[in-house]
């Protein structure tokens, strides 16, 4: 298999099985050359405080923008006619072909969420939660004000816009009932398919993430005491059992549970001082590329999205692991560029509000914009408007409640 192949095999084994190293007191005396995670070395270093890694914001921004592009496509072509072999115009079918898979971006968000939550524990300490009360208060303060502001705005858009349209995609957001409204208020609307996409079709993933926050403290304890294998194996078993025994689970995205844990495991691998084998940039990016190819292949091989999301989640986790050991590499400098940092800063607001803005732009489009190609070109030209409105929403409803972050690390 050769040295390179053997090294990659050891890296994968370490990631999955959670190989631990000697006590932190011993590791802390090792070379400080990797203190800021800038060397693509495979051995662990002492405890280090990663700060706010800019490339993570860039990944969030790209994921949010991809979801916007997908909803442009589903808004102008809700019956997916442009995916058919005889779709016309052909150029538009080719351009739209990569834009139909927004659920992959949501899977990436879940992995990144698990990674960032665990990463914050290494910024503040040794990887454990110091105060449950402070943790939950911080999570509620960060997530709920923009969410409820968006929910209120969504009700206004339903009244003024959505309820006045016919057919898809509008019908999937209706009707609004007290039942599905209260399910959204209490963030449990993801638990029943008939609630999931009502009012605003993007809010279902926010409830999943919010519910994972209540599981997170338990997962932190498992990860700290027993390692990555003890974390991942039960989560995988739970997701598989639910998919096998409970048919509605296929529509409830239960595979996001192990993907969230995978993000936590990637952060622990990158920043826990007890870990001695962190891998190197080339190996992790090879793994990421391999699983990215498998993700594309799964689009043609599987109808269900669980396999696609899971493969994409592994690719994202591998990219995060690569960024932890070599953030100065060109790809991470690109992900940490000013535009993507700006985009990532309000990616939550962009995700929440973009579809509402697209709906308004669509129904108020100029007369004569009737062909699918004309609609697509029109909405694509309106993307700056979408970004601007979402940024204004962020400024009023998200930024005041977001705790100040340390300056993002950008490498020349």
HUHUPE-V815699 format. One record per residue. N is the residue number from 1. RES is the residue in three letters. PHI is phi in radians with two decimals (none if undefined). NEAR is the number of other ideal C-beta (glycine too) atoms within 8 Angstrom. Layout:
N | RES | PHI | NEAR
N | RES | PHI | NEAR
//
This chain:
1 | UNK | none | 4
2 | UNK | 1.52 | 5
3 | UNK | -1.10 | 5
4 | UNK | -1.08 | 6
5 | UNK | -1.14 | 8
6 | UNK | -1.12 | 9
7 | UNK | -1.13 | 11
8 | UNK | -1.11 | 11
9 | UNK | -1.08 | 9
10 | UNK | -1.17 | 9
11 | UNK | -1.12 | 15
12 | UNK | -1.08 | 9
13 | UNK | -1.09 | 9
14 | UNK | -1.13 | 13
15 | UNK | -1.14 | 12
16 | UNK | -1.35 | 9
17 | UNK | -1.58 | 9
18 | UNK | 1.26 | 12
19 | UNK | -1.07 | 10
20 | UNK | -1.93 | 7
21 | UNK | -1.88 | 9
22 | UNK | -1.18 | 6
23 | UNK | -0.97 | 6
24 | UNK | -1.08 | 10
25 | UNK | -1.10 | 6
26 | UNK | -1.32 | 8
27 | UNK | -1.15 | 16
28 | UNK | -1.09 | 9
29 | UNK | -1.53 | 6
30 | UNK | -1.31 | 10
31 | UNK | -0.91 | 5
32 | UNK | -1.60 | 7
33 | UNK | -1.11 | 7
34 | UNK | -1.82 | 12
35 | UNK | -0.96 | 8
36 | UNK | -1.76 | 7
37 | UNK | 1.18 | 13
38 | UNK | -1.79 | 8
39 | UNK | -1.79 | 8
40 | UNK | -1.42 | 8
41 | UNK | -1.71 | 9
42 | UNK | -1.70 | 10
43 | UNK | -1.72 | 8
44 | UNK | -1.28 | 11
45 | UNK | -2.15 | 12
46 | UNK | -1.26 | 11
47 | UNK | -1.03 | 9
48 | UNK | -2.41 | 12
49 | UNK | -1.83 | 6
50 | UNK | -1.21 | 12
51 | UNK | 1.21 | 8
52 | UNK | -1.87 | 11
53 | UNK | -1.37 | 14
54 | UNK | -1.10 | 13
55 | UNK | -1.13 | 11
56 | UNK | -1.17 | 14
57 | UNK | -1.07 | 17
58 | UNK | -1.06 | 16
59 | UNK | -1.11 | 15
60 | UNK | -1.09 | 13
61 | UNK | -1.07 | 16
62 | UNK | -1.12 | 11
63 | UNK | -1.08 | 14
64 | UNK | -1.13 | 16
65 | UNK | -1.14 | 10
66 | UNK | -1.12 | 12
67 | UNK | -1.08 | 14
68 | UNK | -1.05 | 13
69 | UNK | -1.10 | 10
70 | UNK | -1.11 | 13
71 | UNK | -1.28 | 13
72 | UNK | -1.07 | 13
73 | UNK | -1.16 | 13
74 | UNK | -1.24 | 11
75 | UNK | -1.28 | 12
76 | UNK | -1.51 | 11
77 | UNK | -2.45 | 11
78 | UNK | -1.20 | 9
79 | UNK | -1.75 | 5
80 | UNK | 1.01 | 9
81 | UNK | -1.16 | 8
82 | UNK | -1.28 | 11
83 | UNK | -1.58 | 8
84 | UNK | -1.36 | 7
85 | UNK | -1.05 | 3
86 | UNK | -1.71 | 4
87 | UNK | -1.11 | 11
88 | UNK | -2.30 | 5
89 | UNK | -1.29 | 7
90 | UNK | -1.14 | 7
91 | UNK | -1.07 | 6
92 | UNK | -1.24 | 12
93 | UNK | -1.03 | 12
94 | UNK | -1.18 | 7
95 | UNK | -1.16 | 7
96 | UNK | -1.38 | 12
97 | UNK | -0.90 | 8
98 | UNK | -1.41 | 5
99 | UNK | -1.79 | 11
100 | UNK | -1.61 | 11
101 | UNK | -2.07 | 10
102 | UNK | -1.08 | 11
103 | UNK | -1.08 | 9
104 | UNK | -1.14 | 12
105 | UNK | -1.17 | 13
106 | UNK | -1.14 | 12
107 | UNK | -1.04 | 15
108 | UNK | -1.10 | 13
109 | UNK | -1.01 | 13
110 | UNK | -1.14 | 17
111 | UNK | -1.07 | 17
112 | UNK | -1.12 | 15
113 | UNK | -1.09 | 12
114 | UNK | -1.06 | 18
115 | UNK | -1.11 | 15
116 | UNK | -1.19 | 11
117 | UNK | -1.11 | 12
118 | UNK | -1.20 | 15
119 | UNK | -1.04 | 13
120 | UNK | -1.10 | 8
121 | UNK | -1.26 | 13
122 | UNK | -1.43 | 16
123 | UNK | -1.17 | 9
124 | UNK | -1.73 | 6
125 | UNK | -3.01 | 7
126 | UNK | -1.82 | 8
127 | UNK | 1.83 | 12
128 | UNK | -1.99 | 9
129 | UNK | -1.43 | 8
130 | UNK | -1.37 | 6
131 | UNK | -2.52 | 6
132 | UNK | -1.11 | 7
133 | UNK | -1.05 | 6
134 | UNK | -1.18 | 8
135 | UNK | -1.08 | 11
136 | UNK | -1.19 | 9
137 | UNK | -1.11 | 8
138 | UNK | -1.17 | 9
139 | UNK | -1.14 | 10
140 | UNK | -1.11 | 8
141 | UNK | -1.11 | 10
142 | UNK | -1.35 | 9
143 | UNK | -1.70 | 12
144 | UNK | -1.30 | 8
145 | UNK | -1.00 | 11
146 | UNK | -1.13 | 15
147 | UNK | -1.09 | 12
148 | UNK | -1.23 | 9
149 | UNK | -1.10 | 11
150 | UNK | -1.16 | 15
151 | UNK | -1.08 | 13
152 | UNK | -1.11 | 8
153 | UNK | -1.11 | 11
154 | UNK | -1.09 | 12
155 | UNK | -1.13 | 11
156 | UNK | -1.14 | 8
157 | UNK | -1.15 | 13
158 | UNK | -1.04 | 13
159 | UNK | -1.20 | 8
160 | UNK | -1.51 | 7
161 | UNK | -2.15 | 11
162 | UNK | -1.04 | 11
163 | UNK | -1.18 | 8
164 | UNK | -1.68 | 6
165 | UNK | -1.84 | 8
166 | UNK | -2.19 | 4
167 | UNK | 1.33 | 6
168 | UNK | -1.38 | 7
169 | UNK | -1.48 | 9
170 | UNK | -1.10 | 10
171 | UNK | -1.13 | 8
172 | UNK | -1.30 | 9
173 | UNK | -1.67 | 12
174 | UNK | -2.16 | 10
175 | UNK | -1.43 | 4
176 | UNK | -1.63 | 9
177 | UNK | -2.09 | 7
178 | UNK | -1.05 | 5
179 | UNK | -1.11 | 7
180 | UNK | -1.30 | 13
181 | UNK | -1.16 | 11
182 | UNK | -1.15 | 8
183 | UNK | -1.09 | 12
184 | UNK | -1.22 | 14
185 | UNK | -1.07 | 8
186 | UNK | -1.60 | 6
187 | UNK | 0.98 | 10
188 | UNK | -2.19 | 9
189 | UNK | -1.21 | 14
190 | UNK | -1.35 | 12
191 | UNK | -1.44 | 7
192 | UNK | -2.36 | 7
193 | UNK | -1.00 | 7
194 | UNK | -1.31 | 6
195 | UNK | -1.71 | 13
196 | UNK | -0.95 | 10
197 | UNK | -1.82 | 6
198 | UNK | -1.25 | 14
199 | UNK | 1.23 | 12
200 | UNK | -2.44 | 12
201 | UNK | -1.19 | 9
202 | UNK | -1.76 | 12
203 | UNK | -1.35 | 15
204 | UNK | -1.06 | 12
205 | UNK | -1.29 | 13
206 | UNK | -1.18 | 12
207 | UNK | -1.15 | 13
208 | UNK | -1.08 | 12
209 | UNK | -1.10 | 13
210 | UNK | -1.10 | 10
211 | UNK | -1.17 | 11
212 | UNK | -1.15 | 14
213 | UNK | -1.05 | 11
214 | UNK | -1.29 | 6
215 | UNK | -1.48 | 10
216 | UNK | -0.98 | 12
217 | UNK | -1.01 | 10
218 | UNK | -1.16 | 7
219 | UNK | -1.13 | 13
220 | UNK | -1.09 | 14
221 | UNK | -1.09 | 9
222 | UNK | -1.08 | 11
223 | UNK | -1.11 | 16
224 | UNK | -1.17 | 8
225 | UNK | -1.44 | 7
226 | UNK | -2.14 | 9
227 | UNK | 1.65 | 11
228 | UNK | -1.22 | 13
229 | UNK | -1.12 | 10
230 | UNK | -1.14 | 12
231 | UNK | -1.36 | 16
232 | UNK | -1.34 | 13
233 | UNK | -1.09 | 8
234 | UNK | -1.13 | 9
235 | UNK | -1.16 | 13
236 | UNK | -1.10 | 9
237 | UNK | -1.09 | 8
238 | UNK | -1.11 | 11
239 | UNK | -1.12 | 12
240 | UNK | -1.11 | 8
241 | UNK | -1.09 | 8
242 | UNK | -1.13 | 11
243 | UNK | -1.14 | 12
244 | UNK | -1.38 | 6
245 | UNK | -1.74 | 6
246 | UNK | -2.28 | 7
247 | UNK | -0.97 | 4
248 | UNK | -1.09 | 7
249 | UNK | -1.06 | 10
250 | UNK | -1.14 | 8
251 | UNK | -1.76 | 7
252 | UNK | -1.87 | 10
253 | UNK | 0.99 | 10
254 | UNK | -1.20 | 10
255 | UNK | -1.23 | 11
256 | UNK | -1.19 | 13
257 | UNK | -1.10 | 12
258 | UNK | -1.15 | 13
259 | UNK | -1.14 | 15
260 | UNK | -1.09 | 17
261 | UNK | -1.11 | 13
262 | UNK | -1.10 | 14
263 | UNK | -1.09 | 20
264 | UNK | -1.06 | 17
265 | UNK | -1.10 | 15
266 | UNK | -1.13 | 17
267 | UNK | -1.17 | 16
268 | UNK | -1.11 | 13
269 | UNK | -1.09 | 15
270 | UNK | -1.41 | 14
271 | UNK | -2.33 | 13
272 | UNK | -1.26 | 9
273 | UNK | -1.16 | 13
274 | UNK | -1.47 | 11
275 | UNK | -1.42 | 13
276 | UNK | -1.84 | 11
277 | UNK | -2.07 | 12
278 | UNK | -1.82 | 14
279 | UNK | 1.43 | 13
280 | UNK | -2.36 | 13
281 | UNK | -0.99 | 10
282 | UNK | -1.09 | 7
283 | UNK | -1.13 | 12
284 | UNK | -1.16 | 15
285 | UNK | -1.23 | 12
286 | UNK | -1.12 | 9
287 | UNK | -1.08 | 14
288 | UNK | -1.07 | 13
289 | UNK | -1.11 | 9
290 | UNK | -1.06 | 8
291 | UNK | -1.30 | 13
292 | UNK | -1.14 | 10
293 | UNK | -1.11 | 8
294 | UNK | -1.10 | 9
295 | UNK | -1.09 | 13
296 | UNK | -1.08 | 8
297 | UNK | -1.10 | 8
298 | UNK | -1.17 | 11
299 | UNK | -1.06 | 9
300 | UNK | -1.55 | 5
301 | UNK | -1.67 | 6
302 | UNK | -2.19 | 9
303 | UNK | -1.42 | 2
304 | UNK | -1.28 | 7
305 | UNK | -1.52 | 7
306 | UNK | -1.02 | 10
307 | UNK | -1.16 | 10
308 | UNK | -1.09 | 15
309 | UNK | -1.08 | 16
310 | UNK | -1.15 | 12
311 | UNK | -1.13 | 12
312 | UNK | -1.11 | 14
313 | UNK | -1.09 | 14
314 | UNK | -1.12 | 11
315 | UNK | -1.07 | 14
316 | UNK | -1.13 | 15
317 | UNK | -1.06 | 14
318 | UNK | -1.16 | 14
319 | UNK | -1.11 | 12
320 | UNK | -1.10 | 17
321 | UNK | -1.12 | 15
322 | UNK | -1.14 | 15
323 | UNK | -1.15 | 13
324 | UNK | -1.19 | 15
325 | UNK | -1.64 | 17
326 | UNK | -2.59 | 13
327 | UNK | -1.22 | 14
328 | UNK | -1.52 | 7
329 | UNK | -1.09 | 10
330 | UNK | -1.02 | 5
331 | UNK | -1.11 | 7
332 | UNK | -1.42 | 15
333 | UNK | -1.14 | 12
334 | UNK | -1.13 | 9
335 | UNK | -1.11 | 13
336 | UNK | -1.76 | 17
337 | UNK | -1.20 | 10
338 | UNK | -1.05 | 5
339 | UNK | -1.11 | 6
340 | UNK | -1.24 | 14
341 | UNK | -1.09 | 15
342 | UNK | -1.11 | 9
343 | UNK | -1.12 | 17
344 | UNK | -1.18 | 14
345 | UNK | -1.06 | 9
346 | UNK | -2.03 | 14
347 | UNK | -1.10 | 13
348 | UNK | -1.12 | 10
349 | UNK | -1.13 | 14
350 | UNK | -1.07 | 18
351 | UNK | -1.13 | 11
352 | UNK | -1.15 | 15
353 | UNK | -1.83 | 13
354 | UNK | -1.02 | 15
355 | UNK | -1.22 | 10
356 | UNK | -1.11 | 12
357 | UNK | -1.14 | 12
358 | UNK | -1.07 | 14
359 | UNK | -1.06 | 12
360 | UNK | -1.11 | 10
361 | UNK | -1.11 | 13
362 | UNK | -1.17 | 11
363 | UNK | -1.32 | 9
364 | UNK | -1.83 | 5
365 | UNK | -1.11 | 8
366 | UNK | -1.07 | 5
367 | UNK | -1.10 | 3
368 | UNK | 1.67 | 5
369 | UNK | -1.57 | 9
370 | UNK | -2.10 | 5
371 | UNK | -1.26 | 6
372 | UNK | -1.05 | 10
373 | UNK | -1.18 | 8
374 | UNK | -1.18 | 10
375 | UNK | -1.11 | 13
376 | UNK | -1.12 | 13
377 | UNK | -1.11 | 8
378 | UNK | -1.12 | 12
379 | UNK | -1.16 | 14
380 | UNK | -1.13 | 8
381 | UNK | -1.21 | 6
382 | UNK | -1.59 | 9
383 | UNK | -1.00 | 9
384 | UNK | -1.03 | 6
385 | UNK | -1.15 | 9
386 | UNK | -1.03 | 14
387 | UNK | -1.09 | 10
388 | UNK | -1.11 | 8
389 | UNK | -1.10 | 10
390 | UNK | -1.16 | 15
391 | UNK | -1.17 | 11
392 | UNK | -1.11 | 8
393 | UNK | -1.01 | 17
394 | UNK | -1.02 | 15
395 | UNK | -1.10 | 8
396 | UNK | -1.62 | 9
397 | UNK | -2.03 | 13
398 | UNK | -2.02 | 14
399 | UNK | -1.01 | 9
400 | UNK | -1.10 | 7
401 | UNK | -1.82 | 9
402 | UNK | -1.56 | 8
403 | UNK | -1.11 | 6
404 | UNK | -1.01 | 3
405 | UNK | -1.63 | 7
406 | UNK | -1.11 | 6
407 | UNK | -0.98 | 6
408 | UNK | -1.14 | 11
409 | UNK | -1.42 | 11
410 | UNK | -2.08 | 9
411 | UNK | -1.89 | 9
412 | UNK | -1.24 | 3
//
